[in-house]
Amino acid sequence: MNKKLKNVLIIILILVALVLLVLTFFLVDSSRAKNGQKPIFCIKRPGEYLDGGTKEYYGLGYKVICFHTIGGYNEVKIGSFKMQYNDFDEEINDFLSKVVIESEPLEENESKEYMEIEGTEAQEIEQIFSDLNFTTENCGRTDHNYIITIRSEAISYRIGIYTECHITNGTQEAVLSREDSNKLIEIINRHKNNNA
């Protein structure tokens, strides 16, 4: 066998081995994703989404998103590098609406929990709400998770947690950023724990 042909065969074998290795990585991580587990042949993107802890991972030719949202949507998705977090907004909203309805059937305009908040927690919520732009446009949903009354303002806010937090103060609505949504959920959970 001449040297040139031998070199071509070696290159072909190396390429086949690389393709098999990449395919093996993808199949293992794909199987793990189907079982809701994080990938092992990927590199984690620095940081995480401010939705409760969703993380992105990059593999050789594929991407994995491990969702961990405030509302309990904890899925692992695998796809091409073009796959984006927002590609799953509809699926997340469907999940969250089913969770609310299945966990406790809600009558129209009835909330899951009522809370009266005062003191430091009320000030923290007021700080979050102070920068919001309330408008008359709303998402049309009535399945609010919480009704919170802040004593110092004598205002009741209806809060619906879907992909993001929707805040209604009577006739107007605003949407919180993911960061502010996380802060609000933290305050709500702290209030519930302190008053349990």
N, CA, C and O of each residue as an XYZ file, in Angstrom:
784
protein
N       0.853     -1.173      0.000
C       0.000      0.000      0.000
C       0.897      1.234      0.000
O       1.800      1.358      0.827
N       0.636      2.144     -0.940
C       1.517      3.309     -1.000
C       1.196      4.284      0.140
O       0.138      4.221      0.765
N       2.137      5.173      0.378
C       2.066      6.083      1.520
C       0.877      7.047      1.416
O       0.239      7.362      2.420
N       0.587      7.512      0.197
C      -0.505      8.453     -0.010
C      -1.849      7.810      0.332
O      -2.667      8.421      1.019
N      -2.082      6.595     -0.136
C      -3.325      5.880      0.152
C      -3.454      5.590      1.650
O      -4.542      5.681      2.218
N      -2.340      5.243      2.273
C      -2.325      4.968      3.709
C      -2.730      6.221      4.491
O      -3.500      6.126      5.446
N      -2.221      7.391      4.098
C      -2.564      8.647      4.767
C      -4.048      8.988      4.594
O      -4.690      9.476      5.524
N      -4.587      8.727      3.397
C      -6.011      8.977      3.142
C      -6.868      8.077      4.027
O      -7.853      8.536      4.605
N      -6.499      6.792      4.138
C      -7.247      5.855      4.989
C      -7.199      6.271      6.455
O      -8.199      6.169      7.165
N      -6.049      6.736      6.906
C      -5.910      7.189      8.299
C      -6.819      8.394      8.555
O      -7.478      8.475      9.592
N      -6.847      9.330      7.599
C      -7.709     10.516      7.745
C      -9.174     10.107      7.766
O      -9.955     10.627      8.563
N      -9.553      9.170      6.886
C     -10.942      8.689      6.849
C     -11.310      8.008      8.164
O     -12.398      8.234      8.693
N     -10.415      7.178      8.695
C     -10.668      6.495      9.969
C     -10.814      7.495     11.118
O     -11.672      7.334     11.986
N      -9.972      8.521     11.114
C     -10.053      9.549     12.164
C     -11.390     10.290     12.072
O     -12.043     10.532     13.087
N     -11.792     10.648     10.843
C     -13.076     11.338     10.660
C     -14.251     10.469     11.093
O     -15.169     10.948     11.758
N     -14.225      9.186     10.715
C     -15.290      8.259     11.129
C     -15.325      8.137     12.650
O     -16.400      8.129     13.250
N     -14.151      8.041     13.273
C     -14.082      7.946     14.742
C     -14.651      9.207     15.395
O     -15.379      9.117     16.384
N     -14.321     10.386     14.844
C     -14.844     11.650     15.389
C     -16.364     11.733     15.249
O     -17.059     12.155     16.174
N     -16.877     11.322     14.074
C     -18.323     11.344     13.859
C     -19.009     10.399     14.840
O     -20.036     10.746     15.423
N     -18.446      9.208     15.024
C     -19.022      8.247     15.976
C     -18.973      8.781     17.405
O     -19.908      8.570     18.178
N     -17.891      9.469     17.758
C     -17.755     10.043     19.097
C     -18.802     11.135     19.324
O     -19.461     11.158     20.364
N     -18.955     12.043     18.347
C     -19.951     13.112     18.454
C     -21.350     12.513     18.516
O     -22.174     12.957     19.316
N     -21.628     11.521     17.692
C     -22.935     10.859     17.696
C     -23.207     10.186     19.043
O     -24.323     10.249     19.559
N     -22.193      9.551     19.602
C     -22.339      8.917     20.917
C     -22.650      9.955     21.982
O     -23.541      9.749     22.806
N     -21.912     11.088     21.975
C     -22.164     12.173     22.936
C     -23.606     12.643     22.819
O     -24.303     12.796     23.822
N     -24.055     12.873     21.567
C     -25.415     13.375     21.345
C     -26.453     12.356     21.827
O     -27.415     12.726     22.500
N     -26.267     11.086     21.489
C     -27.242     10.062     21.883
C     -27.334      9.913     23.398
O     -28.427      9.755     23.942
N     -26.192      9.963     24.081
C     -26.196      9.853     25.550
C     -26.913     11.054     26.160
O     -27.782     10.892     27.017
N     -26.546     12.277     25.712
C     -27.183     13.473     26.264
C     -28.657     13.559     25.879
O     -29.469     14.068     26.651
N     -29.007     13.068     24.694
C     -30.402     13.047     24.266
C     -31.214     12.104     25.156
O     -32.335     12.426     25.550
N     -30.649     10.950     25.468
C     -31.321      9.998     26.346
C     -31.494     10.591     27.748
O     -32.540     10.429     28.377
N     -30.461     11.273     28.222
C     -30.542     11.910     29.546
C     -31.614     13.002     29.543
O     -32.356     13.148     30.514
N     -31.696     13.779     28.436
C     -32.701     14.848     28.339
C     -34.114     14.264     28.401
O     -34.991     14.828     29.056
N     -34.334     13.135     27.722
C     -35.655     12.505     27.742
C     -36.039     12.052     29.144
O     -37.223     11.966     29.471
N     -35.040     11.763     29.973
C     -35.289     11.339     31.353
C     -35.209     12.500     32.344
O     -35.222     12.286     33.556
N     -35.125     13.742     31.821
C     -35.108     14.918     32.685
C     -33.798     15.149     33.411
O     -33.765     15.822     34.441
N     -32.699     14.587     32.873
C     -31.391     14.740     33.521
C     -30.524     15.717     32.733
O     -30.670     15.853     31.519
N     -29.616     16.399     33.445
C     -28.730     17.335     32.751
C     -27.684     16.566     31.947
O     -27.374     15.419     32.268
N     -27.142     17.193     30.902
C     -26.180     16.505     30.030
C     -24.830     16.313     30.714
O     -24.495     17.015     31.667
N     -24.054     15.336     30.202
C     -22.710     15.125     30.768
C     -21.608     15.426     29.761
O     -20.447     15.557     30.150
N     -21.942     15.538     28.476
C     -20.930     15.817     27.454
C     -21.080     17.241     26.910
O     -20.909     17.475     25.713
N     -21.395     18.173     27.779
C     -21.609     19.566     27.378
C     -20.873     20.505     28.320
O     -20.457     20.130     29.416
N     -20.728     21.736     27.852
C     -20.142     22.797     28.669
C     -21.261     23.751     29.040
O     -22.026     24.174     28.174
N     -21.366     24.096     30.329
C     -22.412     25.002     30.798
C     -22.088     26.431     30.399
O     -20.961     26.899     30.560
N     -23.105     27.119     29.873
C     -22.965     28.545     29.573
C     -22.889     29.288     30.901
O     -23.653     28.980     31.815
N     -21.981     30.262     31.030
C     -21.886     31.009     32.297
C     -23.214     31.676     32.645
O     -23.923     32.168     31.766
N     -23.536     31.685     33.914
C     -24.771     32.307     34.388
C     -25.965     31.409     34.189
O     -25.849     30.275     33.724
N     -27.134     31.949     34.556
C     -28.386     31.219     34.380
C     -29.501     32.233     34.184
O     -29.332     33.421     34.459
N     -30.628     31.758     33.710
C     -31.771     32.646     33.505
C     -32.375     33.004     34.856
O     -32.346     32.208     35.795
N     -32.921     34.210     34.941
C     -33.522     34.674     36.185
C     -34.994     34.285     36.251
O     -35.861     35.129     36.478
N     -35.261     33.009     36.051
C     -36.631     32.505     36.078
C     -36.790     31.446     37.151
O     -37.834     30.803     37.255
N     -35.760     31.272     37.939
C     -35.761     30.226     38.953
C     -34.534     29.342     38.853
O     -34.274     28.541     39.751
N     -33.760     29.476     37.752
C     -32.513     28.722     37.640
C     -32.325     27.921     36.368
O     -31.574     26.945     36.377
N     -32.979     28.292     35.266
C     -32.791     27.595     33.994
C     -31.355     27.790     33.508
O     -30.810     28.891     33.584
N     -30.742     26.701     33.004
C     -29.348     26.740     32.535
C     -29.259     26.227     31.106
O     -30.064     25.400     30.677
N     -28.254     26.737     30.367
C     -27.994     26.281     29.001
C     -26.641     25.582     28.947
O     -25.695     25.970     29.633
N     -26.569     24.544     28.119
C     -25.334     23.780     27.924
C     -25.067     23.653     26.422
O     -25.995     23.586     25.614
N     -23.789     23.622     26.069
C     -23.398     23.469     24.662
C     -22.561     22.205     24.494
O     -21.566     21.998     25.188
N     -22.995     21.362     23.546
C     -22.262     20.155     23.209
C     -21.635     20.305     21.833
O     -21.630     21.398     21.267
N     -21.110     19.220     21.296
C     -20.500     19.241     19.962
C     -21.597     19.172     18.907
O     -21.996     18.089     18.479
N     -22.084     20.356     18.488
C     -23.114     20.421     17.459
C     -24.531     20.440     17.988
O     -25.470     20.365     17.195
N     -24.728     20.536     19.292
C     -26.076     20.584     19.851
C     -26.098     21.430     21.122
O     -25.059     21.763     21.692
N     -27.301     21.761     21.539
C     -27.509     22.621     22.705
C     -28.559     21.982     23.607
O     -29.494     21.347     23.121
N     -28.407     22.149     24.912
C     -29.359     21.609     25.877
C     -29.805     22.753     26.790
O     -28.978     23.513     27.292
N     -31.114     22.867     26.998
C     -31.646     23.829     27.956
C     -32.321     23.047     29.075
O     -33.264     22.293     28.836
N     -31.832     23.232     30.298
C     -32.411     22.586     31.478
C     -33.284     23.620     32.180
O     -32.785     24.468     32.920
N     -34.594     23.543     31.943
C     -35.525     24.496     32.535
C     -35.733     24.189     34.013
O     -35.890     23.036     34.415
N     -35.729     25.243     34.799
C     -36.043     25.159     36.225
C     -36.703     26.486     36.578
O     -36.035     27.415     37.032
N     -38.025     26.573     36.367
C     -38.711     27.848     36.528
C     -39.405     27.953     37.879
O     -39.620     26.957     38.569
N     -39.745     29.170     38.232
C     -40.435     29.449     39.489
C     -41.737     28.669     39.573
O     -42.093     28.142     40.627
N     -42.436     28.603     38.459
C     -43.746     27.951     38.446
C     -43.707     26.441     38.421
O     -44.761     25.805     38.395
N     -42.504     25.834     38.427
C     -42.399     24.384     38.484
C     -42.182     23.690     37.159
O     -42.204     22.461     37.099
N     -41.970     24.456     36.082
C     -41.684     23.840     34.787
C     -40.215     23.409     34.788
O     -39.319     24.245     34.668
N     -39.977     22.122     34.923
C     -38.621     21.578     35.022
C     -38.425     20.516     33.950
O     -38.545     19.320     34.213
N     -38.124     20.963     32.753
C     -37.929     20.071     31.615
C     -36.522     20.248     31.061
O     -35.890     21.284     31.269
N     -36.034     19.228     30.355
C     -34.739     19.308     29.678
C     -34.996     19.160     28.190
O     -35.593     18.178     27.748
N     -34.540     20.149     27.414
C     -34.755     20.161     25.969
C     -33.404     20.105     25.257
O     -32.443     20.741     25.688
N     -33.338     19.342     24.168
C     -32.107     19.221     23.390
C     -32.427     19.548     21.939
O     -33.477     19.165     21.424
N     -31.509     20.264     21.279
C     -31.719     20.650     19.891
C     -30.474     21.276     19.296
O     -29.372     21.114     19.819
N     -30.658     21.991     18.198
C     -29.525     22.631     17.528
C     -29.139     23.902     18.270
O     -29.815     24.316     19.212
N     -28.038     24.520     17.832
C     -27.603     25.771     18.445
C     -28.634     26.881     18.251
O     -28.611     27.870     18.984
N     -29.535     26.741     17.283
C     -30.553     27.756     17.026
C     -31.674     27.731     18.063
O     -32.441     28.688     18.167
N     -31.777     26.652     18.827
C     -32.824     26.534     19.837
C     -32.670     27.658     20.865
O     -31.575     27.891     21.376
N     -33.777     28.355     21.166
C     -33.756     29.473     22.100
C     -34.720     29.225     23.255
O     -35.679     28.464     23.124
N     -34.461     29.860     24.360
C     -35.319     29.794     25.549
C     -36.762     30.133     25.186
O     -37.694     29.430     25.578
N     -36.938     31.229     24.427
C     -38.280     31.704     24.094
C     -39.060     30.752     23.189
O     -40.276     30.893     23.058
N     -38.391     29.792     22.565
C     -39.083     28.814     21.726
C     -40.105     28.003     22.525
O     -41.013     27.404     21.947
N     -39.958     27.983     23.843
C     -40.795     27.135     24.692
C     -41.791     27.933     25.534
O     -42.408     27.381     26.445
N     -41.956     29.243     25.236
C     -42.877     30.074     26.016
C     -44.290     29.508     26.030
O     -44.926     29.452     27.083
N     -44.785     29.089     24.869
C     -46.155     28.561     24.797
C     -46.286     27.280     25.627
O     -47.270     27.093     26.342
N     -45.293     26.409     25.525
C     -45.315     25.160     26.294
C     -45.271     25.439     27.793
O     -45.970     24.791     28.573
N     -44.447     26.408     28.193
C     -44.350     26.773     29.613
C     -45.678     27.334     30.095
O     -46.157     26.959     31.165
N     -46.282     28.238     29.310
C     -47.573     28.812     29.701
C     -48.643     27.747     29.812
O     -49.440     27.770     30.749
N     -48.678     26.800     28.858
C     -49.638     25.699     28.930
C     -49.444     24.892     30.195
O     -50.412     24.559     30.878
N     -48.196     24.574     30.512
C     -47.887     23.809     31.718
C     -48.363     24.551     32.961
O     -49.025     23.974     33.823
N     -48.018     25.841     33.047
C     -48.356     26.613     34.239
C     -49.857     26.773     34.405
O     -50.360     26.739     35.528
N     -50.581     26.949     33.302
C     -52.034     27.081     33.429
C     -52.648     25.765     33.881
O     -53.605     25.768     34.655
N     -52.115     24.635     33.413
C     -52.632     23.332     33.837
C     -52.304     23.066     35.297
O     -53.119     22.500     36.027
N     -51.103     23.475     35.730
C     -50.713     23.260     37.128
C     -51.669     23.999     38.046
O     -52.135     23.449     39.044
N     -51.961     25.255     37.705
C     -52.860     26.036     38.549
C     -54.243     25.406     38.577
O     -54.836     25.264     39.646
N     -54.766     25.026     37.417
C     -56.113     24.465     37.344
C     -56.177     23.099     38.017
O     -57.138     22.799     38.725
N     -55.155     22.271     37.800
C     -55.175     20.926     38.376
C     -54.900     20.929     39.872
O     -55.463     20.120     40.610
N     -54.030     21.842     40.326
C     -53.677     21.825     41.738
C     -54.835     22.321     42.600
O     -55.037     21.838     43.714
N     -55.590     23.281     42.086
C     -56.737     23.784     42.823
C     -57.654     24.492     41.844
O     -57.309     25.570     41.361
N     -58.801     23.926     41.539
C     -59.688     24.573     40.572
C     -60.041     25.985     41.046
O     -60.411     26.191     42.202
N     -59.921     26.940     40.144
C     -60.195     28.323     40.493
C     -61.496     28.772     39.845
O     -61.743     28.501     38.670
N     -62.313     29.452     40.614
C     -63.482     30.076     40.028
C     -63.026     31.386     39.412
O     -61.963     31.903     39.753
N     -63.826     31.918     38.508
C     -63.445     33.143     37.815
C     -63.137     34.246     38.833
O     -63.895     34.474     39.776
N     -62.013     34.920     38.619
C     -61.537     36.025     39.465
C     -61.268     35.608     40.907
O     -61.202     36.466     41.788
N     -61.113     34.321     41.167
C     -60.804     33.883     42.518
C     -59.344     33.470     42.582
O     -58.829     32.859     41.645
N     -58.683     33.794     43.665
C     -57.261     33.547     43.786
C     -56.985     32.289     44.578
O     -57.844     31.780     45.299
N     -55.788     31.809     44.430
C     -55.329     30.634     45.158
C     -55.016     30.982     46.615
O     -55.352     30.221     47.522
N     -54.375     32.129     46.837
C     -53.996     32.517     48.193
C     -54.213     33.998     48.398
O     -53.984     34.808     47.500
N     -54.662     34.342     49.602
C     -54.809     35.745     49.979
C     -53.732     36.059     51.013
O     -53.506     35.279     51.938
N     -53.077     37.191     50.855
C     -52.041     37.583     51.807
C     -52.166     39.053     52.127
O     -52.419     39.880     51.251
N     -51.985     39.368     53.399
C     -51.915     40.759     53.809
C     -50.484     40.994     54.271
O     -50.024     40.387     55.237
N     -49.794     41.873     53.577
C     -48.367     42.066     53.838
C     -48.124     43.475     54.347
O     -48.685     44.444     53.836
N     -47.277     43.571     55.365
C     -46.920     44.885     55.909
C     -45.444     44.887     56.292
O     -44.762     43.868     56.176
N     -44.962     46.024     56.743
C     -43.584     46.130     57.214
C     -42.561     46.056     56.092
O     -42.784     46.555     54.989
N     -41.433     45.423     56.397
C     -40.309     45.352     55.468
C     -40.684     44.670     54.164
O     -40.286     45.115     53.087
N     -41.458     43.581     54.261
C     -41.860     42.857     53.050
C     -42.713     43.738     52.149
O     -42.566     43.699     50.928
N     -43.610     44.537     52.743
C     -44.436     45.446     51.954
C     -43.567     46.495     51.262
O     -43.797     46.838     50.102
N     -42.571     46.996     51.983
C     -41.666     47.987     51.388
C     -40.885     47.390     50.220
O     -40.676     48.049     49.201
N     -40.453     46.133     50.377
C     -39.718     45.470     49.292
C     -40.604     45.304     48.053
O     -40.151     45.509     46.927
N     -41.871     44.931     48.270
C     -42.802     44.771     47.141
C     -43.088     46.122     46.510
O     -43.113     46.245     45.286
N     -43.306     47.147     47.349
C     -43.545     48.485     46.816
C     -42.373     48.948     45.958
O     -42.570     49.599     44.932
N     -41.155     48.613     46.375
C     -39.962     48.988     45.609
C     -39.973     48.312     44.235
O     -39.655     48.942     43.226
N     -40.336     47.040     44.205
C     -40.412     46.319     42.931
C     -41.475     46.948     42.031
O     -41.244     47.156     40.840
N     -42.648     47.252     42.611
C     -43.763     47.772     41.828
C     -43.581     49.235     41.431
O     -44.232     49.701     40.496
N     -42.705     49.971     42.127
C     -42.581     51.412     41.880
C     -42.091     51.738     40.470
O     -42.414     52.800     39.938
N     -41.322     50.848     39.862
C     -40.783     51.111     38.531
C     -41.641     50.537     37.404
O     -41.270     50.637     36.234
N     -42.771     49.945     37.741
C     -43.603     49.313     36.719
C     -44.437     50.334     35.958
O     -44.850     51.357     36.503
N     -44.671     50.036     34.703
C     -45.567     50.845     33.877
C     -46.873     50.079     33.715
O     -46.977     49.186     32.874
N     -47.872     50.433     34.528
C     -49.170     49.788     34.423
C     -49.902     50.350     33.212
O     -49.912     51.561     32.994
N     -50.511     49.471     32.426
C     -51.282     49.902     31.256
C     -52.648     49.236     31.288
O     -52.871     48.298     32.054
N     -53.555     49.721     30.460
C     -54.895     49.130     30.416
C     -54.910     47.825     29.630
O     -55.883     47.074     29.695
N     -53.826     47.546     28.880
C     -53.728     46.277     28.165
C     -53.450     45.173     29.174
O     -52.664     45.361     30.103
N     -54.085     44.032     28.998
C     -53.779     42.911     29.889
C     -53.821     41.604     29.122
O     -54.265     41.552     27.976
N     -53.354     40.556     29.768
C     -53.236     39.257     29.103
C     -54.577     38.531     29.041
O     -54.703     37.520     28.351
N     -55.574     39.037     29.755
C     -56.899     38.429     29.695
C     -57.091     37.227     30.601
O     -58.155     36.608     30.594
N     -56.085     36.892     31.372
C     -56.212     35.727     32.249
C     -56.790     36.157     33.592
O     -56.555     37.272     34.058
N     -57.537     35.267     34.194
C     -58.125     35.566     35.501
C     -57.681     34.557     36.557
O     -58.131     34.620     37.701
N     -56.808     33.634     36.183
C     -56.377     32.588     37.123
C     -55.159     33.067     37.913
O     -54.060     32.529     37.775
N     -55.378     34.092     38.744
C     -54.290     34.644     39.538
C     -53.914     33.679     40.648
O     -54.768     33.016     41.237
N     -52.611     33.614     40.920
C     -52.135     32.724     41.960
C     -52.271     33.344     43.353
O     -52.500     32.641     44.337
N     -52.126     34.672     43.418
C     -52.126     35.353     44.705
C     -52.917     36.654     44.615
O     -52.964     37.298     43.568
N     -53.535     37.025     45.731
C     -54.023     38.388     45.902
C     -53.292     38.913     47.118
O     -53.394     38.356     48.210
N     -52.556     39.991     46.917
C     -51.758     40.567     47.995
C     -52.278     41.962     48.295
O     -52.418     42.790     47.394
N     -52.561     42.217     49.556
C     -52.953     43.552     49.985
C     -51.798     44.135     50.779
O     -51.311     43.535     51.736
N     -51.371     45.318     50.359
C     -50.312     46.013     51.093
C     -50.996     47.072     51.951
O     -51.601     48.008     51.429
N     -50.897     46.918     53.276
C     -51.636     47.774     54.205
C     -51.288     49.248     54.064
O     -52.171     50.104     54.114
N     -49.998     49.548     53.887
C     -49.589     50.960     53.870
C     -50.230     51.728     52.721
O     -50.433     52.938     52.822
N     -50.550     51.039     51.636
C     -51.171     51.715     50.496
C     -52.658     51.402     50.384
O     -53.370     52.046     49.613
N     -53.125     50.434     51.135
C     -54.511     49.965     51.046
C     -54.855     49.594     49.611
O     -55.959     49.868     49.139
N     -53.911     48.971     48.920
C     -54.110     48.539     47.535
C     -53.993     47.023     47.484
O     -53.120     46.432     48.120
N     -54.878     46.406     46.725
C     -54.774     44.968     46.489
C     -54.185     44.744     45.114
O     -54.638     45.338     44.136
N     -53.185     43.897     45.034
C     -52.579     43.513     43.763
C     -52.931     42.069     43.496
O     -52.818     41.226     44.385
N     -53.354     41.776     42.289
C     -53.558     40.392     41.871
C     -52.314     39.982     41.099
O     -51.867     40.696     40.201
N     -51.766     38.842     41.449
C     -50.514     38.402     40.843
C     -50.726     37.052     40.181
O     -51.121     36.086     40.834
N     -50.464     36.991     38.887
C     -50.533     35.741     38.141
C     -49.140     35.351     37.715
O     -48.455     36.134     37.058
N     -48.706     34.164     38.072
C     -47.367     33.707     37.721
C     -47.491     32.710     36.578
O     -47.950     31.583     36.764
N     -47.075     33.142     35.397
C     -47.094     32.294     34.217
C     -45.631     32.167     33.780
O     -44.788     31.780     34.588
N     -45.310     32.486     32.518
C     -43.898     32.528     32.125
C     -43.215     33.663     32.867
O     -42.045     33.562     33.237
N     -43.964     34.758     33.085
C     -43.479     35.863     33.886
C     -44.610     36.264     34.821
O     -45.725     35.760     34.692
N     -44.337     37.167     35.762
C     -45.363     37.598     36.704
C     -46.180     38.730     36.096
O     -45.626     39.716     35.610
N     -47.488     38.582     36.126
C     -48.407     39.635     35.708
C     -49.019     40.236     36.965
O     -49.562     39.516     37.804
N     -48.931     41.553     37.093
C     -49.446     42.242     38.261
C     -50.637     43.085     37.830
O     -50.529     43.864     36.884
N     -51.773     42.941     38.511
C     -52.955     43.730     38.207
C     -53.320     44.532     39.443
O     -53.379     43.983     40.543
N     -53.566     45.829     39.273
C     -53.942     46.670     40.419
C     -55.359     47.209     40.257
O     -55.626     48.377     40.541
N     -56.232     46.375     39.813
C     -57.610     46.786     39.587
C     -57.935     46.726     38.111
O     -58.368     45.691     37.604
N     -57.725     47.842     37.417
C     -58.058     47.889     35.993
C     -56.828     47.860     35.097
O     -56.956     47.739     33.879
N     -55.638     47.968     35.680
C     -54.416     48.027     34.881
C     -53.501     46.861     35.207
O     -53.602     46.247     36.269
N     -52.601     46.567     34.268
C     -51.701     45.427     34.437
C     -50.282     45.802     34.029
O     -50.065     46.648     33.161
N     -49.335     45.156     34.671
C     -47.917     45.310     34.312
C     -47.279     43.930     34.359
O     -47.795     43.017     35.004
N     -46.152     43.786     33.669
C     -45.423     42.521     33.646
C     -44.051     42.752     34.260
O     -43.343     43.685     33.880
N     -43.679     41.901     35.207
C     -42.380     42.014     35.864
C     -41.284     41.374     35.021
O     -41.533     40.429     34.272
N     -40.071     41.898     35.151
C     -38.912     41.255     34.534
C     -38.664     39.942     35.267
O     -39.202     39.723     36.352
N     -37.857     39.077     34.681
C     -37.550     37.796     35.335
C     -36.857     38.024     36.676
O     -37.118     37.307     37.642
N     -35.979     39.017     36.733
C     -35.259     39.303     37.979
C     -36.235     39.752     39.063
O     -36.175     39.266     40.192
N     -37.139     40.685     38.721
C     -38.120     41.147     39.698
C     -39.109     40.043     40.060
O     -39.573     39.973     41.198
N     -39.433     39.180     39.098
C     -40.303     38.035     39.393
C     -39.661     37.152     40.456
O     -40.321     36.719     41.400
N     -38.361     36.890     40.289
C     -37.644     36.072     41.282
C     -37.676     36.719     42.655
O     -37.887     36.041     43.660
N     -37.464     38.049     42.703
C     -37.481     38.770     43.987
C     -38.859     38.666     44.628
O     -38.976     38.421     45.829
N     -39.904     38.853     43.818
C     -41.264     38.802     44.347
C     -41.588     37.417     44.896
O     -42.152     37.296     45.984
N     -41.242     36.390     44.161
C     -41.492     35.020     44.633
C     -40.738     34.751     45.931
O     -41.256     34.094     46.834
N     -39.521     35.261     46.017
C     -38.726     35.098     47.246
C     -39.436     35.766     48.424
O     -39.505     35.189     49.509
N     -39.966     36.975     48.221
C     -40.677     37.694     49.287
C     -41.945     36.936     49.682
O     -42.229     36.778     50.870
N     -42.709     36.465     48.686
C     -43.926     35.711     48.958
C     -43.612     34.448     49.766
O     -44.286     34.147     50.751
N     -42.582     33.717     49.335
C     -42.211     32.489     50.059
C     -41.743     32.792     51.476
O     -42.073     32.064     52.412
N     -40.972     33.865     51.634
C     -40.512     34.259     52.981
C     -41.706     34.607     53.855
O     -41.770     34.206     55.017
N     -42.658     35.359     53.290
C     -43.857     35.742     54.046
C     -44.650     34.498     54.466
O     -45.097     34.398     55.609
N     -44.819     33.569     53.548
C     -45.547     32.338     53.863
C     -44.840     31.542     54.959
O     -45.484     31.024     55.872
N     -43.497     31.445     54.864
C     -42.745     30.695     55.873
C     -42.805     31.370     57.249
O     -42.906     30.700     58.277
N     -42.742     32.695     57.248
C     -42.770     33.419     58.523
C     -44.142     33.384     59.182
O     -44.260     33.539     60.397
N     -45.178     33.180     58.375
C     -46.545     33.200     58.910
C     -47.197     31.827     58.905
O     -48.417     31.708     59.017
N     -46.374     30.793     58.774
C     -46.913     29.424     58.747
C     -47.251     28.947     60.138
O     -47.716     27.820     60.308
